[in-house]
Amino acid sequence: MVIFIAELLIYTWSRVQCTQIGYEITQAGGVHQKSITLQNNLKIELAQLKSPERIVKIARDQLGLIMPGPEQTIVMP
């Protein structure tokens, strides 16, 4: 009878562990999916920040820079 009870307790413990690990795997999958979404959003934001049109607009409006004229350009041999 003692062996049967010990076997029952071990079986119950292993089922509880399997269930708990299943929950942890599901939670980790959710965190992974959120991380992928965040990474994609950051890639899009980086592309927008590095766009030449945005940089030209900032240079012109905020810094007061203009494109150099032909007389201001020196060609190095």
N, C-alpha and C positions, 0 to 999 in steps of 0.2 A: 504494500500500500504506500509506503514511503517513497519508493522509486516512482510509482505512478504520479504521486503528488509533485515530486521534484521535476519529473518530465513535463507535467502540466504547467508548472511555474516557468520552466525554461521556455516552453513553447509560447506562453503568454508574453513573456519578456521579449522574445524575438519578434513577435508580431507588433508589439508596441514600438520597438525600435524601428522596424520597417516602416510603420506608419509615420513616425516622427521624421525619419530621413526623407520620406516622400514629401512631407510638408516643406522641409528645408530645401529640397531640390526645386519644388514649385516656386518657392520664394526667391531662390537664386535665379531662376529663369526669368522672373519678373524684373529683378534688378538688372539682369543682363539686357533685357529688352529695353528698359529705360535708358541704360547707358548707350546702347546703339542709337536710339532716337536722339539723345543729347549730342552724341558725336556727329551725327548727320546734320543736326541743326547748327552746330558750331562750324562745320565745314562750309555750309551755305553762308553763314555770317562772315566767315573769313574771306570767302570769294567776293562777297559784296564789299567788304572793307578794302580789298586789294584792287577793286576795279579801277581802270585808268580814268574813266569818266568822273568818278568820285574824287580821285586824287587831283585831277585838273581843276575841278570845281573848288576844292579847298584851297589849292594854290592860288587861284585867281581871286576868289572872294575873300578869304580870310587872311592870306599872306600878301596879296597885292602883286603877285608875280604875273608876268606876261611872257608870251613866246618871243624869243629873240628874233630880230629882223635880220635880213641878209647881210647888212653892214656890220652887225654885231657878231657874226659867225666867223671864226678863224679855222681854216682847214690846215691841219698839221700834215706835213709830208711824211 
